[in-house]
Amino acid sequence: MIDHVLALAATWTAWDGRPFLNADGRTYTPHKAIRRVTDHLLDHWAELEARLAGEPATADHWHASNVTTPADLVPFTVADLDEARSRLTRLGRIWSLRVAALPERQLDDSPGAGWSFRHIVCHVARSGSYYVDSVGPIGQQGAV
């Protein structure tokens, strides 16, 4: 998923500043898509770690896709792309290593309340693509 995110993000330095409206009626920008992928990975990683420690998952309090912040609307620069590459590559590696370290049985018979860890892993992979596909490769989709 991270490779797909970064492949699309590599086209976003050409973004003209107009937000994209996806098929679900949600507004996305390059910064918002990166923010959502990062937040989503962190949220589910925190859930996984809490449940493994026998603790309840801490509810997140961010506004998710419902809010487009002023920071989401600034140009997406080469420096932003470099930051996204560094951040998401490291975060993706941490996530992959953590999931790979789980015993196979624990993926389906997961401690605590909520989805199985296998379900969470699949959900995170799909949702990351959803956010960046809402922007898509710049130049191949109409803006709002």
N, CA, C and O atoms as a GROMACS GRO file, in nm:
protein
  576
    1MET      N    1   0.081  -0.119   0.000
    1MET     CA    2   0.000   0.000   0.000
    1MET      C    3   0.086   0.126   0.000
    1MET      O    4   0.055   0.222  -0.071
    2ILE      N    5   0.192   0.127   0.078
    2ILE     CA    6   0.278   0.245   0.085
    2ILE      C    7   0.339   0.276  -0.051
    2ILE      O    8   0.350   0.392  -0.089
    3ASP      N    9   0.379   0.173  -0.125
    3ASP     CA   10   0.434   0.196  -0.259
    3ASP      C   11   0.332   0.266  -0.348
    3ASP      O   12   0.366   0.358  -0.423
    4HIS      N   13   0.207   0.223  -0.341
    4HIS     CA   14   0.100   0.285  -0.420
    4HIS      C   15   0.080   0.431  -0.378
    4HIS      O   16   0.067   0.519  -0.462
    5VAL      N   17   0.077   0.455  -0.248
    5VAL     CA   18   0.061   0.591  -0.196
    5VAL      C   19   0.171   0.681  -0.250
    5VAL      O   20   0.145   0.790  -0.300
    6LEU      N   21   0.294   0.635  -0.240
    6LEU     CA   22   0.407   0.719  -0.280
    6LEU      C   23   0.418   0.734  -0.431
    6LEU      O   24   0.464   0.838  -0.479
    7ALA      N   25   0.375   0.634  -0.506
    7ALA     CA   26   0.374   0.646  -0.653
    7ALA      C   27   0.278   0.757  -0.696
    7ALA      O   28   0.312   0.838  -0.783
    8LEU      N   29   0.161   0.761  -0.636
    8LEU     CA   30   0.068   0.869  -0.669
    8LEU      C   31   0.119   1.003  -0.617
    8LEU      O   32   0.112   1.104  -0.688
    9ALA      N   33   0.170   1.005  -0.495
    9ALA     CA   34   0.220   1.130  -0.436
    9ALA      C   35   0.330   1.192  -0.521
    9ALA      O   36   0.346   1.314  -0.522
   10ALA      N   37   0.406   1.110  -0.592
   10ALA     CA   38   0.514   1.161  -0.677
   10ALA      C   39   0.460   1.250  -0.789
   10ALA      O   40   0.536   1.329  -0.846
   11THR      N   41   0.332   1.239  -0.822
   11THR     CA   42   0.272   1.324  -0.926
   11THR      C   43   0.210   1.451  -0.869
   11THR      O   44   0.172   1.540  -0.945
   12TRP      N   45   0.200   1.461  -0.739
   12TRP     CA   46   0.123   1.568  -0.677
   12TRP      C   47   0.194   1.702  -0.668
   12TRP      O   48   0.131   1.801  -0.631
   13THR      N   49   0.321   1.708  -0.700
   13THR     CA   50   0.388   1.838  -0.697
   13THR      C   51   0.337   1.928  -0.810
   13THR      O   52   0.365   2.048  -0.812
   14ALA      N   53   0.263   1.870  -0.904
   14ALA     CA   54   0.202   1.947  -1.012
   14ALA      C   55   0.060   1.993  -0.978
   14ALA      O   56  -0.008   2.051  -1.062
   15TRP      N   57   0.014   1.969  -0.856
   15TRP     CA   58  -0.122   2.003  -0.814
   15TRP      C   59  -0.146   2.153  -0.825
   15TRP      O   60  -0.061   2.233  -0.786
   16ASP      N   61  -0.262   2.191  -0.879
   16ASP     CA   62  -0.295   2.332  -0.901
   16ASP      C   63  -0.366   2.399  -0.783
   16ASP      O   64  -0.404   2.515  -0.792
   17GLY      N   65  -0.384   2.327  -0.673
   17GLY     CA   66  -0.443   2.386  -0.554
   17GLY      C   67  -0.593   2.368  -0.540
   17GLY      O   68  -0.651   2.404  -0.438
   18ARG      N   69  -0.658   2.312  -0.642
   18ARG     CA   70  -0.802   2.289  -0.633
   18ARG      C   71  -0.828   2.151  -0.573
   18ARG      O   72  -0.774   2.052  -0.622
   19PRO      N   73  -0.911   2.143  -0.467
   19PRO     CA   74  -0.942   2.013  -0.405
   19PRO      C   75  -1.017   1.922  -0.501
   19PRO      O   76  -1.081   1.967  -0.596
   20PHE      N   77  -1.007   1.793  -0.476
   20PHE     CA   78  -1.076   1.691  -0.554
   20PHE      C   79  -1.197   1.641  -0.477
   20PHE      O   80  -1.190   1.622  -0.355
   21LEU      N   81  -1.307   1.621  -0.546
   21LEU     CA   82  -1.427   1.563  -0.488
   21LEU      C   83  -1.433   1.418  -0.534
   21LEU      O   84  -1.440   1.391  -0.654
   22ASN      N   85  -1.431   1.323  -0.439
   22ASN     CA   86  -1.431   1.183  -0.479
   22ASN      C   87  -1.573   1.133  -0.503
   22ASN      O   88  -1.669   1.207  -0.487
   23ALA      N   89  -1.585   1.007  -0.540
   23ALA     CA   90  -1.715   0.948  -0.574
   23ALA      C   91  -1.810   0.945  -0.455
   23ALA      O   92  -1.932   0.939  -0.473
   24ASP      N   93  -1.757   0.950  -0.333
   24ASP     CA   94  -1.840   0.949  -0.212
   24ASP      C   95  -1.878   1.090  -0.166
   24ASP      O   96  -1.942   1.107  -0.062
   25GLY      N   97  -1.838   1.190  -0.244
   25GLY     CA   98  -1.870   1.328  -0.208
   25GLY      C   99  -1.777   1.390  -0.107
   25GLY      O  100  -1.807   1.495  -0.050
   26ARG      N  101  -1.663   1.327  -0.082
   26ARG     CA  102  -1.565   1.380   0.013
   26ARG      C  103  -1.458   1.458  -0.061
   26ARG      O  104  -1.419   1.423  -0.173
   27THR      N  105  -1.410   1.563   0.002
   27THR     CA  106  -1.308   1.648  -0.057
   27THR      C  107  -1.170   1.601  -0.010
   27THR      O  108  -1.148   1.576   0.108
   28TYR      N  109  -1.078   1.591  -0.107
   28TYR     CA  110  -0.940   1.551  -0.075
   28TYR      C  111  -0.842   1.642  -0.147
   28TYR      O  112  -0.870   1.698  -0.253
   29THR      N  113  -0.726   1.655  -0.086
   29THR     CA  114  -0.610   1.723  -0.144
   29THR      C  115  -0.491   1.632  -0.121
   29THR      O  116  -0.501   1.536  -0.045
   30PRO      N  117  -0.377   1.660  -0.185
   30PRO     CA  118  -0.259   1.577  -0.158
   30PRO      C  119  -0.223   1.571  -0.009
   30PRO      O  120  -0.198   1.463   0.044
   31HIS      N  121  -0.219   1.686   0.057
   31HIS     CA  122  -0.182   1.685   0.200
   31HIS      C  123  -0.284   1.608   0.284
   31HIS      O  124  -0.245   1.535   0.375
   32LYS      N  125  -0.411   1.623   0.253
   32LYS     CA  126  -0.514   1.553   0.329
   32LYS      C  127  -0.503   1.403   0.310
   32LYS      O  128  -0.519   1.327   0.405
   33ALA      N  129  -0.476   1.358   0.188
   33ALA     CA  130  -0.461   1.215   0.162
   33ALA      C  131  -0.344   1.157   0.242
   33ALA      O  132  -0.356   1.051   0.302
   34ILE      N  133  -0.231   1.226   0.242
   34ILE     CA  134  -0.114   1.181   0.318
   34ILE      C  135  -0.147   1.180   0.468
   34ILE      O  136  -0.112   1.086   0.539
   35ARG      N  137  -0.213   1.285   0.514
   35ARG     CA  138  -0.252   1.293   0.656
   35ARG      C  139  -0.341   1.177   0.694
   35ARG      O  140  -0.322   1.116   0.800
   36ARG      N  141  -0.438   1.146   0.611
   36ARG     CA  142  -0.532   1.038   0.642
   36ARG      C  143  -0.463   0.901   0.642
   36ARG      O  144  -0.491   0.819   0.729
   37VAL      N  145  -0.375   0.876   0.546
   37VAL     CA  146  -0.302   0.749   0.544
   37VAL      C  147  -0.220   0.736   0.673
   37VAL      O  148  -0.223   0.632   0.738
   38THR      N  149  -0.149   0.842   0.708
   38THR     CA  150  -0.065   0.840   0.828
   38THR      C  151  -0.149   0.822   0.955
   38THR      O  152  -0.117   0.738   1.039
   39ASP      N  153  -0.255   0.901   0.968
   39ASP     CA  154  -0.341   0.891   1.086
   39ASP      C  155  -0.403   0.752   1.098
   39ASP      O  156  -0.413   0.697   1.208
   40HIS      N  157  -0.445   0.697   0.986
   40HIS     CA  158  -0.510   0.566   0.988
   40HIS      C  159  -0.413   0.456   1.032
   40HIS      O  160  -0.448   0.370   1.112
   41LEU      N  161  -0.291   0.461   0.979
   41LEU     CA  162  -0.190   0.364   1.022
   41LEU      C  163  -0.162   0.378   1.172
   41LEU      O  164  -0.158   0.279   1.244
   42LEU      N  165  -0.143   0.501   1.218
   42LEU     CA  166  -0.116   0.523   1.360
   42LEU      C  167  -0.231   0.477   1.448
   42LEU      O  168  -0.210   0.415   1.552
   43ASP      N  169  -0.353   0.506   1.406
   43ASP     CA  170  -0.471   0.469   1.483
   43ASP      C  171  -0.479   0.318   1.502
   43ASP      O  172  -0.499   0.269   1.613
   44HIS      N  173  -0.464   0.244   1.394
   44HIS     CA  174  -0.478   0.099   1.404
   44HIS      C  175  -0.354   0.033   1.466
   44HIS      O  176  -0.366  -0.072   1.528
   45TRP      N  177  -0.238   0.092   1.450
   45TRP     CA  178  -0.119   0.042   1.519
   45TRP      C  179  -0.138   0.058   1.670
   45TRP      O  180  -0.109  -0.033   1.747
   46ALA      N  181  -0.187   0.176   1.712
   46ALA     CA  182  -0.213   0.199   1.855
   46ALA      C  183  -0.317   0.100   1.908
   46ALA      O  184  -0.303   0.050   2.020
   47GLU      N  185  -0.420   0.073   1.828
   47GLU     CA  186  -0.522  -0.025   1.870
   47GLU      C  187  -0.460  -0.163   1.888
   47GLU      O  188  -0.484  -0.230   1.988
   48LEU      N  189  -0.381  -0.205   1.791
   48LEU     CA  190  -0.318  -0.336   1.795
   48LEU      C  191  -0.229  -0.349   1.920
   48LEU      O  192  -0.237  -0.448   1.992
   49GLU      N  193  -0.145  -0.249   1.944
   49GLU     CA  194  -0.054  -0.253   2.059
   49GLU      C  195  -0.130  -0.254   2.192
   49GLU      O  196  -0.094  -0.328   2.283
   50ALA      N  197  -0.235  -0.173   2.202
   50ALA     CA  198  -0.314  -0.171   2.326
   50ALA      C  199  -0.378  -0.306   2.352
   50ALA      O  200  -0.372  -0.357   2.464
   51ARG      N  201  -0.436  -0.364   2.250
   51ARG     CA  202  -0.502  -0.493   2.268
   51ARG      C  203  -0.402  -0.602   2.303
   51ARG      O  204  -0.433  -0.690   2.384
   52LEU      N  205  -0.284  -0.599   2.243
   52LEU     CA  206  -0.180  -0.697   2.277
   52LEU      C  207  -0.135  -0.682   2.422
   52LEU      O  208  -0.097  -0.780   2.486
   53ALA      N  209  -0.140  -0.560   2.474
   53ALA     CA  210  -0.101  -0.534   2.613
   53ALA      C  211  -0.216  -0.558   2.711
   53ALA      O  212  -0.201  -0.538   2.831
   54GLY      N  213  -0.331  -0.602   2.658
   54GLY     CA  214  -0.445  -0.628   2.744
   54GLY      C  215  -0.521  -0.503   2.786
   54GLY      O  216  -0.597  -0.505   2.883
   55GLU      N  217  -0.500  -0.396   2.715
   55GLU     CA  218  -0.565  -0.269   2.745
   55GLU      C  219  -0.670  -0.238   2.639
   55GLU      O  220  -0.659  -0.285   2.526
   56PRO      N  221  -0.770  -0.158   2.674
   56PRO     CA  222  -0.864  -0.115   2.570
   56PRO      C  223  -0.796  -0.016   2.476
   56PRO      O  224  -0.708   0.060   2.517
   57ALA      N  225  -0.838  -0.017   2.353
   57ALA     CA  226  -0.784   0.079   2.256
   57ALA      C  227  -0.830   0.219   2.293
   57ALA      O  228  -0.944   0.238   2.336
   58THR      N  229  -0.743   0.316   2.277
   58THR     CA  230  -0.778   0.456   2.302
   58THR      C  231  -0.850   0.510   2.180
   58THR      O  232  -0.801   0.499   2.067
   59ALA      N  233  -0.964   0.569   2.202
   59ALA     CA  234  -1.039   0.627   2.090
   59ALA      C  235  -0.962   0.746   2.033
   59ALA      O  236  -0.903   0.824   2.107
   60ASP      N  237  -0.964   0.757   1.900
   60ASP     CA  238  -0.901   0.874   1.840
   60ASP      C  239  -1.001   0.989   1.844
   60ASP      O  240  -1.122   0.968   1.854
   61HIS      N  241  -0.949   1.110   1.838
   61HIS     CA  242  -1.035   1.228   1.842
   61HIS      C  243  -1.009   1.321   1.725
   61HIS      O  244  -1.046   1.438   1.730
   62TRP      N  245  -0.946   1.271   1.620
   62TRP     CA  246  -0.926   1.358   1.504
   62TRP      C  247  -1.050   1.355   1.418
   62TRP      O  248  -1.138   1.270   1.433
   63HIS      N  249  -1.056   1.449   1.329
   63HIS     CA  250  -1.177   1.470   1.250
   63HIS      C  251  -1.180   1.390   1.120
   63HIS      O  252  -1.278   1.394   1.046
   64ALA      N  253  -1.074   1.318   1.094
   64ALA     CA  254  -1.067   1.226   0.980
   64ALA      C  255  -1.096   1.299   0.849
   64ALA      O  256  -1.045   1.409   0.825
   65SER      N  257  -1.178   1.237   0.765
   65SER     CA  258  -1.205   1.293   0.633
   65SER      C  259  -1.312   1.401   0.636
   65SER      O  260  -1.338   1.465   0.534
   66ASN      N  261  -1.373   1.422   0.750
   66ASN     CA  262  -1.481   1.520   0.759
   66ASN      C  263  -1.432   1.664   0.752
   66ASN      O  264  -1.511   1.755   0.725
   67VAL      N  265  -1.304   1.685   0.776
   67VAL     CA  266  -1.250   1.820   0.782
   67VAL      C  267  -1.137   1.835   0.681
   67VAL      O  268  -1.050   1.749   0.669
   68THR      N  269  -1.141   1.945   0.609
   68THR     CA  270  -1.028   1.985   0.525
   68THR      C  271  -0.969   2.108   0.593
   68THR      O  272  -1.034   2.213   0.599
   69THR      N  273  -0.847   2.095   0.643
   69THR     CA  274  -0.785   2.203   0.719
   69THR      C  275  -0.715   2.301   0.626
   69THR      O  276  -0.688   2.267   0.511
   70PRO      N  277  -0.685   2.421   0.673
   70PRO     CA  278  -0.606   2.514   0.591
   70PRO      C  279  -0.472   2.452   0.548
   70PRO      O  280  -0.424   2.479   0.438
   71ALA      N  281  -0.412   2.371   0.635
   71ALA     CA  282  -0.285   2.306   0.600
   71ALA      C  283  -0.302   2.206   0.485
   71ALA      O  284  -0.206   2.180   0.412
   72ASP      N  285  -0.423   2.151   0.469
   72ASP     CA  286  -0.448   2.059   0.359
   72ASP      C  287  -0.448   2.130   0.224
   72ASP      O  288  -0.431   2.066   0.121
   73LEU      N  289  -0.467   2.261   0.224
   73LEU     CA  290  -0.487   2.337   0.100
   73LEU      C  291  -0.361   2.404   0.047
   73LEU      O  292  -0.364   2.466  -0.059
   74VAL      N  293  -0.250   2.392   0.120
   74VAL     CA  294  -0.126   2.455   0.072
   74VAL      C  295  -0.064   2.371  -0.039
   74VAL      O  296  -0.093   2.252  -0.050
   75PRO      N  297   0.022   2.431  -0.122
   75PRO     CA  298   0.085   2.354  -0.230
   75PRO      C  299   0.160   2.232  -0.176
   75PRO      O  300   0.214   2.233  -0.066
   76PHE      N  301   0.160   2.127  -0.257
   76PHE     CA  302   0.232   2.004  -0.223
   76PHE      C  303   0.366   2.011  -0.298
   76PHE      O  304   0.371   1.993  -0.420
   77THR      N  305   0.472   2.036  -0.224
   77THR     CA  306   0.603   2.063  -0.283
   77THR      C  307   0.691   1.938  -0.288
   77THR      O  308   0.655   1.833  -0.233
   78VAL      N  309   0.804   1.951  -0.352
   78VAL     CA  310   0.902   1.842  -0.355
   78VAL      C  311   0.947   1.810  -0.212
   78VAL      O  312   0.967   1.693  -0.178
   79ALA      N  313   0.963   1.912  -0.129
   79ALA     CA  314   1.000   1.888   0.012
   79ALA      C  315   0.890   1.810   0.084
   79ALA      O  316   0.920   1.723   0.165
   80ASP      N  317   0.763   1.841   0.056
   80ASP     CA  318   0.652   1.765   0.116
   80ASP      C  319   0.656   1.620   0.072
   80ASP      O  320   0.632   1.530   0.152
   81LEU      N  321   0.686   1.597  -0.056
   81LEU     CA  322   0.698   1.461  -0.107
   81LEU      C  323   0.811   1.386  -0.037
   81LEU      O  324   0.795   1.271   0.002
   82ASP      N  325   0.925   1.452  -0.020
   82ASP     CA  326   1.037   1.390   0.050
   82ASP      C  327   1.000   1.355   0.195
   82ASP      O  328   1.033   1.248   0.244
   83GLU      N  329   0.930   1.447   0.262
   83GLU     CA  330   0.884   1.420   0.399
   83GLU      C  331   0.788   1.302   0.402
   83GLU      O  332   0.798   1.215   0.489
   84ALA      N  333   0.695   1.298   0.308
   84ALA     CA  334   0.598   1.188   0.302
   84ALA      C  335   0.669   1.055   0.277
   84ALA      O  336   0.636   0.954   0.339
   85ARG      N  337   0.767   1.056   0.188
   85ARG     CA  338   0.843   0.932   0.161
   85ARG      C  339   0.911   0.882   0.288
   85ARG      O  340   0.902   0.764   0.321
   86SER      N  341   0.978   0.972   0.358
   86SER     CA  342   1.049   0.931   0.479
   86SER      C  343   0.952   0.881   0.585
   86SER      O  344   0.971   0.774   0.643
   87ARG      N  345   0.849   0.958   0.610
   87ARG     CA  346   0.752   0.925   0.715
   87ARG      C  347   0.679   0.795   0.684
   87ARG      O  348   0.672   0.705   0.768
   88LEU      N  349   0.623   0.784   0.564
   88LEU     CA  350   0.541   0.668   0.531
   88LEU      C  351   0.624   0.542   0.510
   88LEU      O  352   0.578   0.432   0.542
   89THR      N  353   0.744   0.555   0.457
   89THR     CA  354   0.829   0.437   0.441
   89THR      C  355   0.862   0.379   0.578
   89THR      O  356   0.855   0.257   0.598
   90ARG      N  357   0.898   0.464   0.672
   90ARG     CA  358   0.929   0.417   0.808
   90ARG      C  359   0.806   0.362   0.878
   90ARG      O  360   0.812   0.256   0.940
   91LEU      N  361   0.696   0.433   0.869
   91LEU     CA  362   0.573   0.388   0.933
   91LEU      C  363   0.524   0.257   0.872
   91LEU      O  364   0.480   0.167   0.944
   92GLY      N  365   0.532   0.246   0.740
   92GLY     CA  366   0.493   0.121   0.674
   92GLY      C  367   0.580   0.005   0.716
   92GLY      O  368   0.531  -0.107   0.734
   93ARG      N  369   0.709   0.030   0.732
   93ARG     CA  370   0.800  -0.076   0.776
   93ARG      C  371   0.769  -0.120   0.919
   93ARG      O  372   0.765  -0.240   0.948
   94ILE      N  373   0.747  -0.024   1.008
   94ILE     CA  374   0.711  -0.058   1.146
   94ILE      C  375   0.584  -0.143   1.148
   94ILE      O  376   0.578  -0.245   1.217
   95TRP      N  377   0.484  -0.100   1.073
   95TRP     CA  378   0.356  -0.173   1.067
   95TRP      C  379   0.378  -0.314   1.014
   95TRP      O  380   0.330  -0.411   1.073
   96SER      N  381   0.450  -0.326   0.904
   96SER     CA  382   0.474  -0.458   0.843
   96SER      C  383   0.550  -0.551   0.937
   96SER      O  384   0.515  -0.668   0.950
   97LEU      N  385   0.654  -0.499   1.002
   97LEU     CA  386   0.732  -0.581   1.095
   97LEU      C  387   0.647  -0.624   1.214
   97LEU      O  388   0.658  -0.738   1.260
   98ARG      N  389   0.562  -0.534   1.263
   98ARG     CA  390   0.478  -0.567   1.378
   98ARG      C  391   0.378  -0.675   1.343
   98ARG      O  392   0.360  -0.771   1.418
   99VAL      N  393   0.313  -0.660   1.229
   99VAL     CA  394   0.214  -0.758   1.186
   99VAL      C  395   0.282  -0.892   1.158
   99VAL      O  396   0.228  -0.997   1.193
  100ALA      N  397   0.398  -0.890   1.094
  100ALA     CA  398   0.470  -1.014   1.062
  100ALA      C  399   0.514  -1.089   1.188
  100ALA      O  400   0.528  -1.211   1.186
  101ALA      N  401   0.535  -1.016   1.298
  101ALA     CA  402   0.579  -1.079   1.422
  101ALA      C  403   0.464  -1.147   1.498
  101ALA      O  404   0.488  -1.222   1.593
  102LEU      N  405   0.342  -1.122   1.458
  102LEU     CA  406   0.228  -1.185   1.526
  102LEU      C  407   0.219  -1.332   1.488
  102LEU      O  408   0.237  -1.367   1.371
  103PRO      N  409   0.193  -1.418   1.584
  103PRO     CA  410   0.168  -1.558   1.550
  103PRO      C  411   0.046  -1.568   1.459
  103PRO      O  412  -0.052  -1.495   1.477
  104GLU      N  413   0.050  -1.658   1.364
  104GLU     CA  414  -0.059  -1.675   1.267
  104GLU      C  415  -0.195  -1.687   1.336
  104GLU      O  416  -0.292  -1.627   1.292
  105ARG      N  417  -0.201  -1.764   1.443
  105ARG     CA  418  -0.330  -1.785   1.512
  105ARG      C  419  -0.385  -1.655   1.569
  105ARG      O  420  -0.507  -1.639   1.580
  106GLN      N  421  -0.297  -1.562   1.604
  106GLN     CA  422  -0.341  -1.437   1.666
  106GLN      C  423  -0.402  -1.341   1.563
  106GLN      O  424  -0.474  -1.248   1.599
  107LEU      N  425  -0.374  -1.364   1.436
  107LEU     CA  426  -0.435  -1.280   1.334
  107LEU      C  427  -0.587  -1.297   1.332
  107LEU      O  428  -0.661  -1.201   1.308
  108ASP      N  429  -0.632  -1.418   1.358
  108ASP     CA  430  -0.775  -1.446   1.355
  108ASP      C  431  -0.837  -1.456   1.494
  108ASP      O  432  -0.955  -1.425   1.512
  109ASP      N  433  -0.759  -1.497   1.592
  109ASP     CA  434  -0.806  -1.508   1.730
  109ASP      C  435  -0.734  -1.400   1.810
  109ASP      O  436  -0.643  -1.429   1.888
  110SER      N  437  -0.776  -1.277   1.789
  110SER     CA  438  -0.706  -1.161   1.843
  110SER      C  439  -0.760  -1.122   1.980
  110SER      O  440  -0.880  -1.133   2.004
  111PRO      N  441  -0.671  -1.077   2.070
  111PRO     CA  442  -0.717  -1.037   2.203
  111PRO      C  443  -0.798  -0.907   2.199
  111PRO      O  444  -0.785  -0.827   2.106
  112GLY      N  445  -0.880  -0.889   2.300
  112GLY     CA  446  -0.954  -0.765   2.313
  112GLY      C  447  -1.077  -0.759   2.224
  112GLY      O  448  -1.105  -0.850   2.146
  113ALA      N  449  -1.147  -0.649   2.237
  113ALA     CA  450  -1.270  -0.629   2.160
  113ALA      C  451  -1.238  -0.564   2.026
  113ALA      O  452  -1.145  -0.484   2.014
  114GLY      N  453  -1.317  -0.600   1.927
  114GLY     CA  454  -1.301  -0.538   1.795
  114GLY      C  455  -1.272  -0.639   1.688
  114GLY      O  456  -1.279  -0.760   1.709
  115TRP      N  457  -1.239  -0.588   1.572
  115TRP     CA  458  -1.207  -0.672   1.457
  115TRP      C  459  -1.087  -0.761   1.488
  115TRP      O  460  -1.005  -0.730   1.574
  116SER      N  461  -1.078  -0.872   1.415
  116SER     CA  462  -0.956  -0.954   1.423
  116SER      C  463  -0.841  -0.871   1.366
  116SER      O  464  -0.863  -0.778   1.287
  117PHE      N  465  -0.720  -0.905   1.406
  117PHE     CA  466  -0.605  -0.833   1.352
  117PHE      C  467  -0.595  -0.850   1.201
  117PHE      O  468  -0.554  -0.758   1.131
  118ARG      N  469  -0.631  -0.967   1.151
  118ARG     CA  470  -0.629  -0.988   1.005
  118ARG      C  471  -0.725  -0.889   0.937
  118ARG      O  472  -0.691  -0.831   0.834
  119HIS      N  473  -0.843  -0.872   0.994
  119HIS     CA  474  -0.941  -0.778   0.938
  119HIS      C  475  -0.885  -0.635   0.941
  119HIS      O  476  -0.901  -0.560   0.845
  120ILE      N  477  -0.820  -0.599   1.050
  120ILE     CA  478  -0.761  -0.465   1.061
  120ILE      C  479  -0.654  -0.445   0.954
  120ILE      O  480  -0.650  -0.340   0.890
  121VAL      N  481  -0.568  -0.544   0.936
  121VAL     CA  482  -0.461  -0.533   0.836
  121VAL      C  483  -0.521  -0.512   0.697
  121VAL      O  484  -0.475  -0.425   0.622
  122CYS      N  485  -0.622  -0.589   0.662
  122CYS     CA  486  -0.686  -0.575   0.530
  122CYS      C  487  -0.755  -0.439   0.518
  122CYS      O  488  -0.749  -0.375   0.414
  123HIS      N  489  -0.819  -0.396   0.625
  123HIS     CA  490  -0.887  -0.266   0.627
  123HIS      C  491  -0.788  -0.152   0.605
  123HIS      O  492  -0.814  -0.062   0.526
  124VAL      N  493  -0.674  -0.156   0.674
  124VAL     CA  494  -0.574  -0.050   0.660
  124VAL      C  495  -0.522  -0.046   0.517
  124VAL      O  496  -0.505   0.062   0.460
  125ALA      N  497  -0.497  -0.161   0.458
  125ALA     CA  498  -0.447  -0.165   0.320
  125ALA      C  499  -0.548  -0.103   0.223
  125ALA      O  500  -0.509  -0.027   0.134
  126ARG      N  501  -0.674  -0.136   0.239
  126ARG     CA  502  -0.778  -0.082   0.149
  126ARG      C  503  -0.798   0.068   0.170
  126ARG      O  504  -0.810   0.144   0.074
  127SER      N  505  -0.802   0.109   0.295
  127SER     CA  506  -0.833   0.249   0.323
  127SER      C  507  -0.721   0.342   0.277
  127SER      O  508  -0.749   0.453   0.231
  128GLY      N  509  -0.597   0.299   0.288
  128GLY     CA  510  -0.486   0.382   0.240
  128GLY      C  511  -0.499   0.411   0.092
  128GLY      O  512  -0.476   0.523   0.047
  129SER      N  513  -0.537   0.310   0.017
  129SER     CA  514  -0.559   0.330  -0.126
  129SER      C  515  -0.677   0.422  -0.151
  129SER      O  516  -0.674   0.505  -0.242
  130TYR      N  517  -0.781   0.409  -0.072
  130TYR     CA  518  -0.899   0.494  -0.087
  130TYR      C  519  -0.861   0.642  -0.079
  130TYR      O  520  -0.903   0.722  -0.163
  131TYR      N  521  -0.783   0.678   0.020
  131TYR     CA  522  -0.747   0.819   0.040
  131TYR      C  523  -0.668   0.873  -0.078
  131TYR      O  524  -0.701   0.979  -0.132
  132VAL      N  525  -0.564   0.802  -0.119
  132VAL     CA  526  -0.480   0.855  -0.227
  132VAL      C  527  -0.547   0.842  -0.363
  132VAL      O  528  -0.525   0.925  -0.451
  133ASP      N  529  -0.629   0.739  -0.381
  133ASP     CA  530  -0.702   0.727  -0.508
  133ASP      C  531  -0.806   0.838  -0.521
  133ASP      O  532  -0.850   0.869  -0.632
  134SER      N  533  -0.847   0.897  -0.410
  134SER     CA  534  -0.939   1.011  -0.414
  134SER      C  535  -0.874   1.133  -0.478
  134SER      O  536  -0.943   1.218  -0.534
  135VAL      N  537  -0.743   1.142  -0.471
  135VAL     CA  538  -0.668   1.246  -0.542
  135VAL      C  539  -0.626   1.192  -0.678
  135VAL      O  540  -0.639   1.260  -0.780
  136GLY      N  541  -0.575   1.070  -0.679
  136GLY     CA  542  -0.531   1.007  -0.804
  136GLY      C  543  -0.404   1.069  -0.857
  136GLY      O  544  -0.344   1.155  -0.792
  137PRO      N  545  -0.363   1.025  -0.974
  137PRO     CA  546  -0.247   1.089  -1.037
  137PRO      C  547  -0.289   1.227  -1.090
  137PRO      O  548  -0.391   1.238  -1.158
  138ILE      N  549  -0.214   1.328  -1.059
  138ILE     CA  550  -0.250   1.464  -1.101
  138ILE      C  551  -0.247   1.473  -1.253
  138ILE      O  552  -0.156   1.424  -1.320
  139GLY      N  553  -0.350   1.538  -1.304
  139GLY     CA  554  -0.362   1.555  -1.448
  139GLY      C  555  -0.459   1.458  -1.512
  139GLY      O  556  -0.487   1.469  -1.632
  140GLN      N  557  -0.511   1.360  -1.434
  140GLN     CA  558  -0.600   1.260  -1.490
  140GLN      C  559  -0.737   1.260  -1.423
  140GLN      O  560  -0.813   1.164  -1.437
  141GLN      N  561  -0.769   1.367  -1.350
  141GLN     CA  562  -0.896   1.372  -1.278
  141GLN      C  563  -0.936   1.519  -1.264
  141GLN      O  564  -0.851   1.606  -1.251
  142GLY      N  565  -1.064   1.545  -1.267
  142GLY     CA  566  -1.111   1.683  -1.255
  142GLY      C  567  -1.118   1.728  -1.111
  142GLY      O  568  -1.147   1.648  -1.021
  143ALA      N  569  -1.093   1.853  -1.089
  143ALA     CA  570  -1.103   1.910  -0.955
  143ALA      C  571  -1.243   1.964  -0.932
  143ALA      O  572  -1.323   1.976  -1.026
  144VAL      N  573  -1.273   1.996  -0.806
  144VAL     CA  574  -1.404   2.050  -0.767
  144VAL      C  575  -1.427   2.182  -0.836
  144VAL      O  576  -1.531   2.245  -0.818
   0.00000   0.00000   0.00000
